[in-house]
Amino acid sequence: MRKHIPFAALALLGALALAGCNKDGEEAAKPAAQAVQQEVKMPTDATNTQAWKAYLVDVVKRNMQGVTSRTPYMYFVPAGDDTAAQDARINQLENVKTTVARGVLPGNMMAFGGPSSTLTAGLIQDAFKEAQAGSFKGVIVLFIGAPADKDAVEQALGASGAVFRFVEMK
């Protein structure tokens, strides 16, 4: 019983703090809601992974039509020629290959993006080489990249039966 007293006191304090809020709190929430709706700009620095991930999350959220699962499978493909970036891409490719081999239930989304559209497209192509025909029917695959890479990715996904979506990085 004694263990629960601090939690109960904390809950009571939280309830009192919320009860003290009035229209001022509602007015403060409006600008916050508007800020959430603003589009995140594509980062210009390819090494700023946090900014890229925030941008990709924003793009994915804006393209969730038809997705019935709560969270999509999101894959960030880092740019760069250094060992750390290459290792991260190898790990990501193995992760995606495992997911493709295991399969994804219809209504889910797999989203891919990163600073280099070419590297991202290559990862998708490599990962889906061994996908079973029709194994991704009803699964949405979102590619965030350059128009020059769109057709190659779409072709790589063709046999899998995935619903292909493309969003141009900008």
C-alpha positions in Angstrom: 0.0 0.0 0.0 2.8 2.4 0.9 4.3 1.9 -2.6 1.1 3.3 -4.2 0.9 6.4 -2.1 3.6 8.4 -4.1 1.9 7.4 -7.3 -1.5 8.4 -6.0 -0.1 11.8 -4.8 1.5 12.4 -8.2 -1.7 11.6 -10.0 -3.7 13.9 -7.7 -1.2 16.7 -8.3 -1.5 16.2 -12.0 -5.3 16.2 -11.9 -5.2 19.4 -9.8 -2.8 21.1 -12.2 -5.0 20.1 -15.2 -8.1 21.3 -13.4 -6.6 24.7 -12.9 -6.2 25.0 -16.7 -8.9 27.0 -18.4 -9.3 28.6 -21.8 -5.7 29.9 -21.7 -4.6 26.3 -22.1 -6.9 25.8 -25.0 -5.6 29.0 -26.7 -2.0 27.8 -26.1 -2.9 24.4 -27.7 -4.1 26.0 -31.0 -0.6 27.3 -32.1 0.9 23.9 -31.1 -1.6 22.1 -33.3 -0.9 24.5 -36.2 2.8 23.9 -35.8 2.3 20.2 -36.1 0.5 20.7 -39.5 3.4 22.6 -41.0 5.5 20.6 -43.4 9.0 19.7 -42.3 11.5 21.0 -44.9 14.0 18.6 -46.5 17.4 19.0 -44.8 20.3 20.3 -47.0 23.0 18.6 -44.8 23.2 14.9 -45.7 25.0 14.2 -42.5 22.3 15.5 -40.2 20.5 12.2 -39.6 18.2 13.6 -36.9 16.8 16.3 -39.4 16.5 13.7 -42.1 14.6 11.3 -39.9 12.2 14.1 -38.8 11.7 15.0 -42.5 11.0 11.4 -43.4 8.6 10.9 -40.5 6.7 13.9 -41.6 6.5 12.6 -45.2 5.3 9.2 -44.0 2.6 10.7 -41.8 1.3 12.7 -44.7 1.0 9.5 -46.9 -0.7 7.1 -44.5 -3.9 6.8 -46.6 -5.0 3.1 -46.7 -2.7 2.0 -43.9 -4.5 0.1 -41.3 -1.6 -0.7 -38.9 -0.6 1.8 -36.2 3.0 2.2 -37.2 4.7 1.7 -40.5 8.0 -0.1 -41.0 10.3 2.9 -41.6 13.8 2.5 -43.0 16.3 5.4 -43.1 19.2 4.8 -45.6 22.2 6.9 -44.6 24.4 8.6 -47.2 28.2 8.7 -47.1 31.1 6.6 -48.1 32.7 6.3 -44.6 32.8 2.9 -42.9 30.0 3.8 -40.4 27.6 4.7 -43.2 28.4 1.7 -45.2 28.0 -0.6 -42.2 24.6 1.1 -41.4 23.4 0.4 -45.0 24.5 -3.2 -44.9 22.7 -3.7 -41.6 19.6 -1.9 -42.9 19.7 -4.1 -46.0 19.9 -7.3 -44.0 17.0 -6.0 -41.8 14.8 -5.3 -44.8 15.7 -8.6 -46.5 14.6 -10.4 -43.3 11.4 -8.5 -43.3 10.8 -9.2 -47.0 11.5 -12.9 -46.5 9.2 -13.1 -43.5 6.5 -11.1 -45.2 4.3 -8.2 -44.1 0.6 -8.3 -43.5 -1.7 -6.4 -45.8 -2.6 -2.9 -44.5 0.9 -2.2 -43.4 3.4 0.2 -44.9 7.1 0.0 -45.6 8.6 3.4 -46.0 12.1 4.1 -47.4 14.1 7.3 -47.5 17.4 9.0 -47.0 19.7 11.8 -48.2 20.7 9.7 -51.3 17.9 8.6 -53.5 20.2 6.4 -55.5 21.4 4.5 -52.4 17.8 4.2 -51.1 16.6 2.9 -54.4 19.4 0.4 -54.6 18.6 -0.9 -51.1 15.0 -1.5 -52.1 16.0 -3.2 -55.3 18.4 -5.5 -53.5 16.0 -6.3 -50.7 13.1 -7.2 -53.0 15.1 -9.4 -55.4 13.9 -12.6 -53.7 10.4 -11.5 -52.8 7.8 -14.2 -53.6 5.3 -13.3 -56.3 2.2 -11.7 -54.7 3.7 -11.9 -51.2 3.2 -8.2 -50.6 -0.4 -7.8 -51.9 -2.1 -5.1 -49.9 1.2 -3.8 -48.4 2.1 -0.2 -49.3 5.7 0.5 -50.1 6.5 4.2 -49.9 9.7 5.4 -51.7 10.8 9.0 -50.8 13.4 9.8 -53.5 14.2 11.4 -56.8 12.1 10.9 -59.9 15.1 9.4 -61.7 15.0 6.4 -59.4 11.2 5.9 -59.3 10.8 3.5 -62.2 13.6 1.2 -61.1 12.1 0.9 -57.6 8.6 0.4 -59.1 9.9 -2.3 -61.3 11.7 -4.1 -58.5 8.5 -4.2 -56.5 6.3 -5.3 -59.4 6.3 -9.1 -58.8 5.8 -8.7 -55.1 2.3 -7.2 -55.6 3.1 -4.3 -53.3 1.2 -1.0 -53.7 3.9 1.4 -54.8 3.8 5.0 -53.7 6.4 7.6 -54.6 7.0 11.0 -53.0 9.6 13.3 -54.5 12.2 14.6 -52.0 11.9 18.3 -51.8 
